[in-house]
Amino acid sequence: MPLTGIRVLDFGRYIAGPYCAALLGDYGADVIRIEAPGGNDDRYTVPVADDGSGAMFMQMNRGKRCLTLKPGTPEGREIVRRLVETADVVVANLPHDALIKLGLDYDSLSAINPRIILATASAFGSTGPLAKNVGFDAVGQAMSGAVHLTGTPDQPYRAQVNYVDFGTALHTAFGVMVALREREVTGKGQCVSGSLLGTALAMTNSLSIDHALNGIERQPIGNRSFSSGPTDIFRTRDGWIVTQIVGGGIFARWARLVGRPGLIDDPLYASDISRGDNGEELSVIMQQWCIGRTSAEAIAELGTARVPAAPVLKSGEALAQPQVASMGLVEPVNYPGAVHDIPMIRSPIALSGSDKPAPARAPTVGEHSDAILAEAGYDADAISALRAQNII
């Protein structure tokens, strides 16, 4: 596997750090999740197993080994030192002050191992007036302009999916790969820093460019798009579908499909932006077409016309699609105390020349502590003493 031989110490919490480490583990890295004795809080969000481990934990920590540890104690610091000596990457989405307090800042880590790569992710970075503030995904969504444009003029909405956290993890994992490549040349590690605000602003950058150059403050318009049309969500006889009509060719195919070919040459709809500006009428036309059809019928006709469309599915329906099975995205894994196999989706990127390791479940609390400490040079008596002191 591409990352076989790379060891990652994961001090991450919730999504941004743990998912970054999970992506590295998907391609062969040995990822050691370090939790407090008894488990971190993020282990128990939305419980799905008898031990209280949650759905998010299962996804973020697939295929990792788990060491329980109090890294702030003298004994814990010594364990961390030994592990850092043999590690390639440390992932820690903790505030900068917390990194320093725990000795997980880059200066402290590189003094132990000059080849170490530290991957951090915070809400606002390490400098500036908000650097010491903490935050979760919704903070990035709100401060990027995305929440303002979602919903209606009298009620903005945040996205339920934590895309800022996931985007930060993806950016950080990309940064780790760049740093590993650079280390091949220089022999030295470096610090890779990501932030929720930076990710969120990167994802909404086209909106800020639009405002800076056109001077337009876009307003929320429900599920329509200001830059294309008819891009919207429509009710059918038995549910809902979404269309995203972008580009003149697709718009022409759509207009013919719904029996309105005259729209193709109408100057009101001559471009994507003009179709967005005048999208309300287009949505009305599309809604009239959809309401007489079931979702399946509408999707079939739109698909035949090569017009982008999809059904609006519930969580329980999403993985049951034949397309998902055909793509091999779901990899069932067992977890002790779960009522059935967990439908795991790892990195959805395929490499033609490399396989991913076989899927493996998330670890139970401290499941691999003894093995990891033995690898670090501790004998059975020393491990028992650490456990008696509640260090592990």
C-alpha positions as YAML, in Angstrom:
chain: A
units: angstrom
residues:
- id: 1
  name: MET
  ca: [0.00, 0.00, 0.00]
- id: 2
  name: PRO
  ca: [1.28, 3.53, -0.74]
- id: 3
  name: LEU
  ca: [1.62, 4.58, 2.92]
- id: 4
  name: THR
  ca: [2.86, 1.29, 4.37]
- id: 5
  name: GLY
  ca: [5.63, 2.10, 6.85]
- id: 6
  name: ILE
  ca: [4.24, 5.52, 7.77]
- id: 7
  name: ARG
  ca: [3.28, 5.81, 11.44]
- id: 8
  name: VAL
  ca: [0.73, 8.40, 12.53]
- id: 9
  name: LEU
  ca: [0.00, 9.47, 16.11]
- id: 10
  name: ASP
  ca: [-3.56, 10.77, 16.22]
- id: 11
  name: PHE
  ca: [-4.36, 13.12, 19.10]
- id: 12
  name: GLY
  ca: [-7.33, 14.44, 17.12]
- id: 13
  name: ARG
  ca: [-10.85, 15.09, 18.31]
- id: 14
  name: TYR
  ca: [-14.22, 14.90, 16.56]
- id: 15
  name: ILE
  ca: [-13.74, 15.28, 12.76]
- id: 16
  name: ALA
  ca: [-10.98, 17.49, 11.35]
- id: 17
  name: GLY
  ca: [-8.03, 15.70, 12.97]
- id: 18
  name: PRO
  ca: [-9.35, 12.14, 13.18]
- id: 19
  name: TYR
  ca: [-10.65, 12.11, 9.60]
- id: 20
  name: CYS
  ca: [-7.30, 13.39, 8.32]
- id: 21
  name: ALA
  ca: [-5.61, 10.47, 10.11]
- id: 22
  name: ALA
  ca: [-8.25, 8.02, 8.87]
- id: 23
  name: LEU
  ca: [-7.56, 9.01, 5.26]
- id: 24
  name: LEU
  ca: [-3.87, 8.24, 5.77]
- id: 25
  name: GLY
  ca: [-4.80, 4.90, 7.34]
- id: 26
  name: ASP
  ca: [-7.01, 4.07, 4.36]
- id: 27
  name: TYR
  ca: [-3.84, 3.78, 2.28]
- id: 28
  name: GLY
  ca: [-1.72, 1.76, 4.66]
- id: 29
  name: ALA
  ca: [-0.42, 4.08, 7.39]
- id: 30
  name: ASP
  ca: [-0.27, 2.67, 10.93]
- id: 31
  name: VAL
  ca: [-2.50, 5.11, 12.82]
- id: 32
  name: ILE
  ca: [-2.44, 5.12, 16.62]
- id: 33
  name: ARG
  ca: [-5.38, 6.96, 18.18]
- id: 34
  name: ILE
  ca: [-4.47, 8.35, 21.60]
- id: 35
  name: GLU
  ca: [-7.40, 8.83, 23.98]
- id: 36
  name: ALA
  ca: [-7.84, 9.59, 27.65]
- id: 37
  name: PRO
  ca: [-8.35, 6.57, 29.91]
- id: 38
  name: GLY
  ca: [-12.04, 5.76, 29.58]
- id: 39
  name: GLY
  ca: [-12.21, 7.31, 26.12]
- id: 40
  name: ASN
  ca: [-12.56, 10.83, 24.75]
- id: 41
  name: ASP
  ca: [-15.89, 12.66, 24.57]
- id: 42
  name: ASP
  ca: [-15.99, 12.33, 20.79]
- id: 43
  name: ARG
  ca: [-16.12, 8.54, 21.11]
- id: 44
  name: TYR
  ca: [-19.61, 8.71, 22.58]
- id: 45
  name: THR
  ca: [-21.45, 11.04, 20.19]
- id: 46
  name: VAL
  ca: [-24.65, 9.39, 18.82]
- id: 47
  name: PRO
  ca: [-24.05, 5.95, 20.41]
- id: 48
  name: VAL
  ca: [-24.55, 2.88, 18.22]
- id: 49
  name: ALA
  ca: [-22.82, 0.12, 20.20]
- id: 50
  name: ASP
  ca: [-23.17, -1.39, 23.67]
- id: 51
  name: ASP
  ca: [-20.02, 0.38, 24.93]
- id: 52
  name: GLY
  ca: [-21.47, 3.76, 23.95]
- id: 53
  name: SER
  ca: [-19.21, 4.27, 20.93]
- id: 54
  name: GLY
  ca: [-20.91, 6.46, 18.37]
- id: 55
  name: ALA
  ca: [-21.57, 6.64, 14.66]
- id: 56
  name: MET
  ca: [-19.13, 9.49, 14.06]
- id: 57
  name: PHE
  ca: [-16.43, 7.68, 16.04]
- id: 58
  name: MET
  ca: [-16.88, 4.56, 13.91]
- id: 59
  name: GLN
  ca: [-16.34, 6.56, 10.73]
- id: 60
  name: MET
  ca: [-13.47, 8.76, 11.93]
- id: 61
  name: ASN
  ca: [-11.43, 6.02, 13.58]
- id: 62
  name: ARG
  ca: [-11.75, 3.06, 11.25]
- id: 63
  name: GLY
  ca: [-8.67, 0.89, 11.01]
- id: 64
  name: LYS
  ca: [-6.79, 2.63, 13.83]
- id: 65
  name: ARG
  ca: [-5.15, 1.20, 16.92]
- id: 66
  name: CYS
  ca: [-6.01, 2.77, 20.28]
- id: 67
  name: LEU
  ca: [-3.74, 3.70, 23.18]
- id: 68
  name: THR
  ca: [-5.29, 5.27, 26.25]
- id: 69
  name: LEU
  ca: [-2.97, 7.78, 27.87]
- id: 70
  name: LYS
  ca: [-2.70, 10.89, 30.00]
- id: 71
  name: PRO
  ca: [-0.12, 12.78, 27.91]
- id: 72
  name: GLY
  ca: [0.15, 15.66, 30.39]
- id: 73
  name: THR
  ca: [1.68, 13.54, 33.15]
- id: 74
  name: PRO
  ca: [5.48, 12.97, 33.39]
- id: 75
  name: GLU
  ca: [4.97, 9.28, 32.58]
- id: 76
  name: GLY
  ca: [2.66, 10.16, 29.72]
- id: 77
  name: ARG
  ca: [5.16, 12.62, 28.29]
- id: 78
  name: GLU
  ca: [7.80, 9.90, 28.30]
- id: 79
  name: ILE
  ca: [5.49, 7.56, 26.42]
- id: 80
  name: VAL
  ca: [4.73, 10.29, 23.88]
- id: 81
  name: ARG
  ca: [8.48, 10.95, 23.51]
- id: 82
  name: ARG
  ca: [9.16, 7.31, 22.69]
- id: 83
  name: LEU
  ca: [6.30, 7.15, 20.23]
- id: 84
  name: VAL
  ca: [7.36, 10.38, 18.50]
- id: 85
  name: GLU
  ca: [10.85, 8.96, 18.01]
- id: 86
  name: THR
  ca: [9.41, 6.29, 15.70]
- id: 87
  name: ALA
  ca: [6.55, 8.29, 14.17]
- id: 88
  name: ASP
  ca: [6.30, 10.15, 10.88]
- id: 89
  name: VAL
  ca: [3.19, 12.26, 11.49]
- id: 90
  name: VAL
  ca: [1.45, 13.69, 14.55]
- id: 91
  name: VAL
  ca: [-2.16, 14.84, 14.02]
- id: 92
  name: ALA
  ca: [-3.54, 17.17, 16.69]
- id: 93
  name: ASN
  ca: [-6.49, 19.47, 16.04]
- id: 94
  name: LEU
  ca: [-6.06, 21.22, 19.37]
- id: 95
  name: PRO
  ca: [-5.75, 24.93, 20.21]
- id: 96
  name: HIS
  ca: [-2.19, 26.20, 19.93]
- id: 97
  name: ASP
  ca: [-1.90, 26.82, 23.68]
- id: 98
  name: ALA
  ca: [-2.99, 23.24, 24.36]
- id: 99
  name: LEU
  ca: [-0.35, 21.92, 21.96]
- id: 100
  name: ILE
  ca: [2.35, 23.81, 23.84]
- id: 101
  name: LYS
  ca: [1.04, 22.68, 27.23]
- id: 102
  name: LEU
  ca: [1.12, 19.02, 26.15]
- id: 103
  name: GLY
  ca: [4.46, 19.30, 24.37]
- id: 104
  name: LEU
  ca: [2.80, 18.62, 21.02]
- id: 105
  name: ASP
  ca: [3.83, 21.89, 19.37]
- id: 106
  name: TYR
  ca: [6.20, 21.60, 16.43]
- id: 107
  name: ASP
  ca: [9.27, 22.91, 18.26]
- id: 108
  name: SER
  ca: [8.89, 20.31, 21.01]
- id: 109
  name: LEU
  ca: [8.20, 17.45, 18.60]
- id: 110
  name: SER
  ca: [11.00, 18.31, 16.16]
- id: 111
  name: ALA
  ca: [13.47, 18.44, 19.05]
- id: 112
  name: ILE
  ca: [12.66, 14.75, 19.57]
- id: 113
  name: ASN
  ca: [12.44, 13.79, 15.90]
- id: 114
  name: PRO
  ca: [13.55, 16.29, 13.23]
- id: 115
  name: ARG
  ca: [11.70, 14.25, 10.57]
- id: 116
  name: ILE
  ca: [8.33, 14.56, 12.29]
- id: 117
  name: ILE
  ca: [5.42, 16.23, 10.48]
- id: 118
  name: LEU
  ca: [2.88, 17.92, 12.73]
- id: 119
  name: ALA
  ca: [-0.60, 18.33, 11.25]
- id: 120
  name: THR
  ca: [-2.78, 20.77, 13.15]
- id: 121
  name: ALA
  ca: [-6.28, 22.07, 12.55]
- id: 122
  name: SER
  ca: [-7.88, 24.82, 14.60]
- id: 123
  name: ALA
  ca: [-10.86, 27.12, 14.27]
- id: 124
  name: PHE
  ca: [-8.93, 30.29, 13.45]
- id: 125
  name: GLY
  ca: [-5.24, 29.43, 13.10]
- id: 126
  name: SER
  ca: [-2.49, 30.45, 15.53]
- id: 127
  name: THR
  ca: [-2.36, 34.23, 14.96]
- id: 128
  name: GLY
  ca: [-4.82, 37.10, 14.95]
- id: 129
  name: PRO
  ca: [-7.54, 38.35, 17.31]
- id: 130
  name: LEU
  ca: [-9.53, 35.09, 17.24]
- id: 131
  name: ALA
  ca: [-6.59, 32.69, 17.50]
- id: 132
  name: LYS
  ca: [-7.42, 31.62, 21.05]
- id: 133
  name: ASN
  ca: [-11.11, 31.08, 20.33]
- id: 134
  name: VAL
  ca: [-12.46, 27.58, 19.82]
- id: 135
  name: GLY
  ca: [-15.04, 26.57, 17.26]
- id: 136
  name: PHE
  ca: [-16.77, 23.78, 15.42]
- id: 137
  name: ASP
  ca: [-17.95, 23.35, 11.86]
- id: 138
  name: ALA
  ca: [-20.93, 25.74, 12.12]
- id: 139
  name: VAL
  ca: [-18.59, 28.60, 13.06]
- id: 140
  name: GLY
  ca: [-16.79, 28.26, 9.73]
- id: 141
  name: GLN
  ca: [-20.05, 27.95, 7.83]
- id: 142
  name: ALA
  ca: [-21.45, 31.09, 9.45]
- id: 143
  name: MET
  ca: [-18.32, 33.24, 9.04]
- id: 144
  name: SER
  ca: [-17.78, 32.34, 5.38]
- id: 145
  name: GLY
  ca: [-21.06, 33.72, 4.03]
- id: 146
  name: ALA
  ca: [-22.48, 30.28, 3.36]
- id: 147
  name: VAL
  ca: [-25.13, 30.33, 6.09]
- id: 148
  name: HIS
  ca: [-26.35, 33.76, 4.98]
- id: 149
  name: LEU
  ca: [-27.06, 32.37, 1.51]
- id: 150
  name: THR
  ca: [-28.76, 29.20, 2.74]
- id: 151
  name: GLY
  ca: [-32.44, 29.22, 3.59]
- id: 152
  name: THR
  ca: [-34.71, 32.23, 3.19]
- id: 153
  name: PRO
  ca: [-34.29, 35.97, 3.80]
- id: 154
  name: ASP
  ca: [-35.93, 35.68, 7.22]
- id: 155
  name: GLN
  ca: [-34.27, 32.42, 8.31]
- id: 156
  name: PRO
  ca: [-30.71, 31.41, 7.43]
- id: 157
  name: TYR
  ca: [-29.79, 27.72, 7.75]
- id: 158
  name: ARG
  ca: [-26.56, 25.89, 8.36]
- id: 159
  name: ALA
  ca: [-25.86, 22.61, 6.59]
- id: 160
  name: GLN
  ca: [-26.46, 19.52, 8.74]
- id: 161
  name: VAL
  ca: [-23.41, 17.84, 7.16]
- id: 162
  name: ASN
  ca: [-20.17, 19.12, 8.69]
- id: 163
  name: TYR
  ca: [-18.54, 19.94, 5.36]
- id: 164
  name: VAL
  ca: [-16.14, 22.52, 6.82]
- id: 165
  name: ASP
  ca: [-14.71, 19.92, 9.21]
- id: 166
  name: PHE
  ca: [-14.41, 17.34, 6.43]
- id: 167
  name: GLY
  ca: [-12.90, 19.91, 4.06]
- id: 168
  name: THR
  ca: [-10.33, 20.89, 6.68]
- id: 169
  name: ALA
  ca: [-9.42, 17.23, 7.15]
- id: 170
  name: LEU
  ca: [-9.01, 16.78, 3.39]
- id: 171
  name: HIS
  ca: [-6.86, 19.91, 3.06]
- id: 172
  name: THR
  ca: [-4.75, 18.83, 6.02]
- id: 173
  name: ALA
  ca: [-4.26, 15.30, 4.66]
- id: 174
  name: PHE
  ca: [-3.21, 16.83, 1.35]
- id: 175
  name: GLY
  ca: [-0.75, 19.02, 3.26]
- id: 176
  name: VAL
  ca: [0.66, 15.97, 5.02]
- id: 177
  name: MET
  ca: [1.28, 14.26, 1.68]
- id: 178
  name: VAL
  ca: [3.04, 17.38, 0.36]
- id: 179
  name: ALA
  ca: [5.17, 17.50, 3.52]
- id: 180
  name: LEU
  ca: [6.06, 13.81, 3.20]
- id: 181
  name: ARG
  ca: [7.15, 14.44, -0.38]
- id: 182
  name: GLU
  ca: [9.22, 17.44, 0.72]
- id: 183
  name: ARG
  ca: [10.85, 15.36, 3.45]
- id: 184
  name: GLU
  ca: [12.11, 12.96, 0.80]
- id: 185
  name: VAL
  ca: [14.18, 15.87, -0.53]
- id: 186
  name: THR
  ca: [15.21, 17.68, 2.66]
- id: 187
  name: GLY
  ca: [15.10, 14.93, 5.26]
- id: 188
  name: LYS
  ca: [13.23, 17.29, 7.57]
- id: 189
  name: GLY
  ca: [9.67, 17.49, 8.76]
- id: 190
  name: GLN
  ca: [7.50, 20.57, 9.10]
- id: 191
  name: CYS
  ca: [4.22, 21.83, 10.51]
- id: 192
  name: VAL
  ca: [1.06, 21.56, 8.38]
- id: 193
  name: SER
  ca: [-1.60, 23.97, 9.64]
- id: 194
  name: GLY
  ca: [-5.26, 24.02, 8.66]
- id: 195
  name: SER
  ca: [-8.20, 26.02, 9.97]
- id: 196
  name: LEU
  ca: [-11.97, 25.86, 9.79]
- id: 197
  name: LEU
  ca: [-12.21, 29.51, 8.79]
- id: 198
  name: GLY
  ca: [-9.61, 29.08, 6.05]
- id: 199
  name: THR
  ca: [-11.39, 26.02, 4.64]
- id: 200
  name: ALA
  ca: [-14.81, 27.67, 4.75]
- id: 201
  name: LEU
  ca: [-13.53, 30.82, 3.01]
- id: 202
  name: ALA
  ca: [-11.78, 28.72, 0.36]
- id: 203
  name: MET
  ca: [-15.05, 26.93, -0.36]
- id: 204
  name: THR
  ca: [-17.00, 30.18, -0.68]
- id: 205
  name: ASN
  ca: [-14.25, 32.12, -2.45]
- id: 206
  name: SER
  ca: [-16.17, 32.44, -5.72]
- id: 207
  name: LEU
  ca: [-18.91, 34.24, -3.79]
- id: 208
  name: SER
  ca: [-16.45, 36.69, -2.26]
- id: 209
  name: ILE
  ca: [-14.82, 37.26, -5.66]
- id: 210
  name: ASP
  ca: [-18.27, 37.94, -7.13]
- id: 211
  name: HIS
  ca: [-18.93, 40.53, -4.43]
- id: 212
  name: ALA
  ca: [-15.50, 42.13, -4.73]
- id: 213
  name: LEU
  ca: [-15.67, 42.57, -8.52]
- id: 214
  name: ASN
  ca: [-19.40, 42.90, -9.18]
- id: 215
  name: GLY
  ca: [-20.40, 44.62, -5.97]
- id: 216
  name: ILE
  ca: [-23.45, 42.41, -5.56]
- id: 217
  name: GLU
  ca: [-24.51, 41.18, -2.12]
- id: 218
  name: ARG
  ca: [-26.30, 37.95, -2.98]
- id: 219
  name: GLN
  ca: [-29.40, 37.12, -0.96]
- id: 220
  name: PRO
  ca: [-30.83, 33.71, 0.00]
- id: 221
  name: ILE
  ca: [-33.33, 32.32, -2.51]
- id: 222
  name: GLY
  ca: [-34.21, 28.97, -1.00]
- id: 223
  name: ASN
  ca: [-33.05, 26.01, -3.05]
- id: 224
  name: ARG
  ca: [-32.62, 27.98, -6.26]
- id: 225
  name: SER
  ca: [-29.20, 29.05, -7.54]
- id: 226
  name: PHE
  ca: [-28.30, 32.63, -8.42]
- id: 227
  name: SER
  ca: [-25.91, 31.40, -11.12]
- id: 228
  name: SER
  ca: [-27.99, 28.81, -13.02]
- id: 229
  name: GLY
  ca: [-31.53, 27.60, -13.55]
- id: 230
  name: PRO
  ca: [-33.70, 25.78, -13.16]
- id: 231
  name: THR
  ca: [-31.53, 24.61, -10.29]
- id: 232
  name: ASP
  ca: [-33.95, 23.81, -7.49]
- id: 233
  name: ILE
  ca: [-35.75, 21.10, -5.53]
- id: 234
  name: PHE
  ca: [-39.13, 20.03, -6.86]
- id: 235
  name: ARG
  ca: [-42.04, 18.04, -5.50]
- id: 236
  name: THR
  ca: [-43.15, 15.00, -7.46]
- id: 237
  name: ARG
  ca: [-46.21, 12.81, -6.97]
- id: 238
  name: ASP
  ca: [-44.40, 10.74, -4.34]
- id: 239
  name: GLY
  ca: [-41.39, 12.72, -3.17]
- id: 240
  name: TRP
  ca: [-38.80, 15.29, -4.19]
- id: 241
  name: ILE
  ca: [-36.07, 15.59, -6.82]
- id: 242
  name: VAL
  ca: [-33.29, 18.07, -7.47]
- id: 243
  name: THR
  ca: [-32.09, 19.42, -10.81]
- id: 244
  name: GLN
  ca: [-28.98, 21.44, -11.57]
- id: 245
  name: ILE
  ca: [-29.15, 22.94, -15.04]
- id: 246
  name: VAL
  ca: [-25.76, 24.43, -15.90]
- id: 247
  name: GLY
  ca: [-24.61, 25.34, -19.40]
- id: 248
  name: GLY
  ca: [-26.48, 26.17, -22.59]
- id: 249
  name: GLY
  ca: [-26.52, 22.62, -23.93]
- id: 250
  name: ILE
  ca: [-28.13, 21.16, -20.83]
- id: 251
  name: PHE
  ca: [-30.61, 24.04, -20.67]
- id: 252
  name: ALA
  ca: [-31.64, 23.40, -24.27]
- id: 253
  name: ARG
  ca: [-32.16, 19.70, -23.60]
- id: 254
  name: TRP
  ca: [-34.22, 20.52, -20.53]
- id: 255
  name: ALA
  ca: [-36.36, 23.07, -22.41]
- id: 256
  name: ARG
  ca: [-37.17, 20.53, -25.11]
- id: 257
  name: LEU
  ca: [-37.93, 17.84, -22.52]
- id: 258
  name: VAL
  ca: [-40.49, 19.98, -20.68]
- id: 259
  name: GLY
  ca: [-42.09, 21.13, -23.93]
- id: 260
  name: ARG
  ca: [-40.79, 24.70, -23.86]
- id: 261
  name: PRO
  ca: [-38.25, 24.91, -26.74]
- id: 262
  name: GLY
  ca: [-39.01, 28.61, -27.14]
- id: 263
  name: LEU
  ca: [-37.07, 29.28, -23.94]
- id: 264
  name: ILE
  ca: [-33.82, 28.34, -25.69]
- id: 265
  name: ASP
  ca: [-33.64, 31.59, -27.68]
- id: 266
  name: ASP
  ca: [-35.38, 33.79, -25.13]
- id: 267
  name: PRO
  ca: [-32.94, 36.60, -24.16]
- id: 268
  name: LEU
  ca: [-34.11, 36.32, -20.55]
- id: 269
  name: TYR
  ca: [-32.42, 32.92, -20.41]
- id: 270
  name: ALA
  ca: [-29.43, 33.48, -22.66]
- id: 271
  name: SER
  ca: [-26.76, 32.57, -20.09]
- id: 272
  name: ASP
  ca: [-26.36, 30.75, -16.79]
- id: 273
  name: ILE
  ca: [-26.32, 33.98, -14.80]
- id: 274
  name: SER
  ca: [-29.41, 35.31, -16.58]
- id: 275
  name: ARG
  ca: [-31.16, 32.00, -15.96]
- id: 276
  name: GLY
  ca: [-30.25, 32.37, -12.31]
- id: 277
  name: ASP
  ca: [-31.51, 35.96, -12.24]
- id: 278
  name: ASN
  ca: [-34.81, 34.83, -13.78]
- id: 279
  name: GLY
  ca: [-34.89, 31.41, -12.20]
- id: 280
  name: GLU
  ca: [-38.17, 31.74, -10.38]
- id: 281
  name: GLU
  ca: [-40.22, 31.36, -13.57]
- id: 282
  name: LEU
  ca: [-38.05, 28.43, -14.69]
- id: 283
  name: SER
  ca: [-38.68, 26.72, -11.37]
- id: 284
  name: VAL
  ca: [-42.42, 27.20, -11.80]
- id: 285
  name: ILE
  ca: [-42.26, 25.52, -15.22]
- id: 286
  name: MET
  ca: [-40.23, 22.65, -13.86]
- id: 287
  name: GLN
  ca: [-42.52, 22.20, -10.87]
- id: 288
  name: GLN
  ca: [-45.52, 21.91, -13.17]
- id: 289
  name: TRP
  ca: [-43.71, 19.24, -15.16]
- id: 290
  name: CYS
  ca: [-42.65, 17.28, -12.05]
- id: 291
  name: ILE
  ca: [-45.92, 17.23, -10.13]
- id: 292
  name: GLY
  ca: [-47.58, 14.86, -12.58]
- id: 293
  name: ARG
  ca: [-44.78, 12.31, -12.36]
- id: 294
  name: THR
  ca: [-43.35, 10.06, -9.68]
- id: 295
  name: SER
  ca: [-39.75, 10.69, -8.70]
- id: 296
  name: ALA
  ca: [-38.66, 7.55, -10.56]
- id: 297
  name: GLU
  ca: [-40.48, 8.62, -13.72]
- id: 298
  name: ALA
  ca: [-39.05, 12.13, -13.59]
- id: 299
  name: ILE
  ca: [-35.50, 10.90, -12.98]
- id: 300
  name: ALA
  ca: [-35.79, 8.37, -15.82]
- id: 301
  name: GLU
  ca: [-36.91, 11.00, -18.33]
- id: 302
  name: LEU
  ca: [-34.31, 13.53, -17.17]
- id: 303
  name: GLY
  ca: [-31.59, 10.89, -17.32]
- id: 304
  name: THR
  ca: [-32.53, 9.90, -20.86]
- id: 305
  name: ALA
  ca: [-32.33, 13.59, -21.85]
- id: 306
  name: ARG
  ca: [-28.94, 13.83, -20.10]
- id: 307
  name: VAL
  ca: [-30.15, 16.49, -17.68]
- id: 308
  name: PRO
  ca: [-28.52, 16.31, -14.21]
- id: 309
  name: ALA
  ca: [-31.09, 15.26, -11.62]
- id: 310
  name: ALA
  ca: [-31.39, 13.07, -8.56]
- id: 311
  name: PRO
  ca: [-33.98, 11.98, -6.01]
- id: 312
  name: VAL
  ca: [-33.89, 13.57, -2.57]
- id: 313
  name: LEU
  ca: [-33.21, 10.55, -0.38]
- id: 314
  name: LYS
  ca: [-33.38, 9.94, 3.35]
- id: 315
  name: SER
  ca: [-30.32, 8.65, 5.21]
- id: 316
  name: GLY
  ca: [-31.87, 5.20, 5.35]
- id: 317
  name: GLU
  ca: [-32.28, 5.15, 1.57]
- id: 318
  name: ALA
  ca: [-28.88, 6.52, 0.55]
- id: 319
  name: LEU
  ca: [-26.82, 3.32, 0.90]
- id: 320
  name: ALA
  ca: [-29.54, 1.08, -0.56]
- id: 321
  name: GLN
  ca: [-29.14, 2.47, -4.08]
- id: 322
  name: PRO
  ca: [-28.00, -0.05, -6.71]
- id: 323
  name: GLN
  ca: [-25.43, 2.51, -7.87]
- id: 324
  name: VAL
  ca: [-23.78, 2.50, -4.45]
- id: 325
  name: ALA
  ca: [-23.48, -1.29, -4.57]
- id: 326
  name: SER
  ca: [-22.08, -1.16, -8.10]
- id: 327
  name: MET
  ca: [-19.39, 1.29, -7.03]
- id: 328
  name: GLY
  ca: [-18.40, -0.86, -4.05]
- id: 329
  name: LEU
  ca: [-18.48, 2.11, -1.70]
- id: 330
  name: VAL
  ca: [-19.87, 0.32, 1.36]
- id: 331
  name: GLU
  ca: [-17.54, -2.02, 3.25]
- id: 332
  name: PRO
  ca: [-19.30, -3.76, 6.16]
- id: 333
  name: VAL
  ca: [-17.24, -4.11, 9.34]
- id: 334
  name: ASN
  ca: [-18.14, -5.63, 12.68]
- id: 335
  name: TYR
  ca: [-17.86, -3.78, 16.00]
- id: 336
  name: PRO
  ca: [-18.33, -5.48, 19.39]
- id: 337
  name: GLY
  ca: [-21.79, -4.74, 20.76]
- id: 338
  name: ALA
  ca: [-23.23, -3.30, 17.55]
- id: 339
  name: VAL
  ca: [-26.53, -4.86, 16.46]
- id: 340
  name: HIS
  ca: [-25.13, -5.62, 12.99]
- id: 341
  name: ASP
  ca: [-22.25, -4.77, 10.70]
- id: 342
  name: ILE
  ca: [-21.38, -1.11, 10.30]
- id: 343
  name: PRO
  ca: [-21.78, 0.14, 6.70]
- id: 344
  name: MET
  ca: [-18.38, 1.81, 6.41]
- id: 345
  name: ILE
  ca: [-17.37, 4.15, 3.60]
- id: 346
  name: ARG
  ca: [-13.67, 4.85, 3.50]
- id: 347
  name: SER
  ca: [-11.88, 7.24, 1.16]
- id: 348
  name: PRO
  ca: [-13.89, 7.08, -2.09]
- id: 349
  name: ILE
  ca: [-10.76, 7.57, -4.22]
- id: 350
  name: ALA
  ca: [-9.48, 4.55, -6.15]
- id: 351
  name: LEU
  ca: [-5.85, 4.18, -7.23]
- id: 352
  name: SER
  ca: [-5.46, 1.96, -10.27]
- id: 353
  name: GLY
  ca: [-2.06, 0.69, -9.15]
- id: 354
  name: SER
  ca: [-2.70, 0.28, -5.44]
- id: 355
  name: ASP
  ca: [-5.25, -1.43, -3.28]
- id: 356
  name: LYS
  ca: [-6.42, -0.15, 0.08]
- id: 357
  name: PRO
  ca: [-5.96, -2.41, 3.11]
- id: 358
  name: ALA
  ca: [-8.88, -4.62, 4.00]
- id: 359
  name: PRO
  ca: [-11.48, -2.64, 5.95]
- id: 360
  name: ALA
  ca: [-11.06, -2.71, 9.71]
- id: 361
  name: ARG
  ca: [-13.29, -1.43, 12.49]
- id: 362
  name: ALA
  ca: [-12.63, 1.37, 14.93]
- id: 363
  name: PRO
  ca: [-10.85, 0.28, 18.13]
- id: 364
  name: THR
  ca: [-12.44, -0.22, 21.52]
- id: 365
  name: VAL
  ca: [-11.11, 1.92, 24.37]
- id: 366
  name: GLY
  ca: [-7.43, 1.15, 24.91]
- id: 367
  name: GLU
  ca: [-7.68, -2.01, 22.83]
- id: 368
  name: HIS
  ca: [-4.07, -1.88, 21.66]
- id: 369
  name: SER
  ca: [-2.41, -0.14, 24.61]
- id: 370
  name: ASP
  ca: [-0.31, -3.11, 25.69]
- id: 371
  name: ALA
  ca: [0.91, -3.91, 22.17]
- id: 372
  name: ILE
  ca: [1.79, -0.28, 21.39]
- id: 373
  name: LEU
  ca: [3.66, 0.20, 24.67]
- id: 374
  name: ALA
  ca: [5.52, -3.08, 24.15]
- id: 375
  name: GLU
  ca: [6.63, -1.76, 20.75]
- id: 376
  name: ALA
  ca: [7.87, 1.36, 22.56]
- id: 377
  name: GLY
  ca: [10.04, -0.74, 24.87]
- id: 378
  name: TYR
  ca: [7.88, -1.19, 27.97]
- id: 379
  name: ASP
  ca: [7.80, -4.63, 29.57]
- id: 380
  name: ALA
  ca: [4.74, -6.24, 31.14]
- id: 381
  name: ASP
  ca: [5.58, -5.03, 34.67]
- id: 382
  name: ALA
  ca: [6.04, -1.43, 33.50]
- id: 383
  name: ILE
  ca: [2.75, -1.55, 31.62]
- id: 384
  name: SER
  ca: [0.96, -2.91, 34.69]
- id: 385
  name: ALA
  ca: [2.44, -0.13, 36.82]
- id: 386
  name: LEU
  ca: [1.27, 2.52, 34.34]
- id: 387
  name: ARG
  ca: [-2.22, 1.04, 34.40]
- id: 388
  name: ALA
  ca: [-2.26, 0.95, 38.19]
- id: 389
  name: GLN
  ca: [-1.43, 4.67, 38.24]
- id: 390
  name: ASN
  ca: [-4.22, 5.34, 35.69]
- id: 391
  name: ILE
  ca: [-1.64, 6.78, 33.29]
- id: 392
  name: ILE
  ca: [-3.00, 4.39, 30.65]
...
